[in-house]
Amino acid sequence: MNKKSRSYRPLPNFLTISKSRIEGVGVFAKSIIPVGTDLGMSHIFDSRFPDGYIRLSLGAFINHHDIPNCKAVISKLDPEVGEIKHIRLKTIKQISAGDELTVEYIINILDNPNWEYDYEISQ
């Protein structure tokens, strides 16, 4: 096993966590992030956890905004991990260095048992 495969980074190296004007702390760009950039997994499905998902670092610190610069995408395949039901975040606008990344929260809609279906068809 090489050193790179043993190195865990909770966030991509172009992101950082810092004080947010929205709420507490948030996720911020350290450099320009192009539109359409896949930021990685924010939540992994596991029915044993509240809301049915385990929040990863990206999902724990990204703040909600009604006009977000990122979107949540439900996926069943990760290029590195393989088959796993999860939520990924992708940029929907170019993000400048120093800007906070935001997303419109979707997992808070869990009172609706069809939330995933409704969310997927609304995109």
C-alpha positions in Angstrom: 0.0 0.0 0.0 1.5 3.3 -1.0 1.4 6.4 1.2 -1.2 8.2 -1.0 -3.8 5.4 -0.6 -3.3 5.6 3.2 -3.7 9.4 3.4 -7.2 10.4 4.4 -8.4 14.0 3.7 -11.8 14.9 5.0 -12.1 17.6 2.3 -10.5 18.1 -1.1 -7.3 20.2 -0.9 -9.1 23.2 -2.6 -11.6 23.5 0.3 -11.3 24.7 3.9 -13.6 25.2 6.9 -13.8 28.7 8.2 -16.2 31.1 10.1 -19.4 31.6 8.1 -21.7 34.7 7.9 -24.6 32.2 7.4 -24.2 29.9 10.4 -21.2 29.0 12.6 -18.6 27.6 10.3 -18.9 26.7 6.6 -17.0 25.3 3.6 -14.9 27.8 1.6 -13.0 27.7 -1.6 -9.2 28.1 -1.4 -9.0 28.6 -5.2 -11.3 29.0 -8.1 -13.6 26.0 -8.6 -15.2 25.6 -12.0 -18.8 25.0 -12.6 -19.6 21.3 -12.7 -16.9 20.3 -10.3 -17.7 17.1 -8.4 -16.8 17.9 -4.7 -17.3 14.3 -3.6 -19.5 12.6 -1.0 -21.4 14.5 1.6 -23.6 11.8 3.1 -23.6 7.9 3.0 -26.9 6.1 3.2 -27.3 4.0 6.4 -30.8 3.3 7.8 -29.4 2.9 11.3 -28.6 6.7 11.5 -31.0 9.7 12.0 -32.4 10.8 8.6 -31.0 7.5 7.2 -27.6 9.1 6.3 -24.2 9.4 7.9 -22.8 12.9 7.4 -19.3 13.2 6.2 -17.1 16.3 6.7 -18.4 18.0 3.5 -22.0 17.4 4.5 -21.4 18.4 8.1 -20.0 21.9 7.4 -21.7 23.1 4.2 -24.5 25.6 4.9 -27.9 25.9 3.4 -28.8 28.8 1.1 -32.0 29.4 -0.9 -29.8 30.4 -3.9 -27.0 27.9 -3.6 -23.8 27.5 -5.7 -23.7 23.7 -5.3 -26.3 21.0 -5.7 -26.8 17.7 -4.0 -27.0 14.6 -6.3 -28.2 11.2 -5.1 -25.8 8.5 -6.4 -25.3 4.8 -6.1 -21.7 4.7 -7.5 -18.5 6.4 -6.3 -15.4 6.3 -8.6 -13.1 5.3 -5.7 -15.3 3.4 -3.3 -17.5 1.6 -5.8 -21.2 0.8 -5.3 -22.6 2.7 -2.3 -25.7 4.8 -2.0 -24.8 8.3 -1.1 -25.2 12.1 -1.8 -22.5 14.0 -3.7 -22.1 17.7 -4.1 -21.4 19.4 -7.4 -20.9 23.0 -8.2 -23.6 24.7 -10.3 -21.7 28.1 -10.6 -18.1 29.0 -10.8 -16.9 29.7 -7.2 -14.1 32.2 -6.5 -11.4 31.8 -3.9 -12.7 32.8 -0.5 -16.4 32.2 -1.4 -18.5 30.0 0.8 -20.0 26.9 -0.8 -23.7 26.5 -0.2 -26.4 23.9 -1.0 -30.1 23.8 -0.7 -30.7 21.1 1.9 -32.6 18.1 0.7 -32.3 15.5 3.6 -34.5 17.7 5.9 -37.5 16.7 3.7 -37.7 13.3 5.3 -41.3 13.6 6.6 -42.2 12.8 3.0 -41.5 9.0 2.4 -41.0 9.7 -1.3 -38.5 12.5 -0.8 -35.8 10.9 -2.9 -38.1 10.2 -5.8 -39.6 13.7 -5.6 -36.1 15.3 -5.4 -34.7 13.3 -8.4 -37.6 14.2 -10.7 -37.5 17.9 -9.6 -33.9 18.4 -10.9 
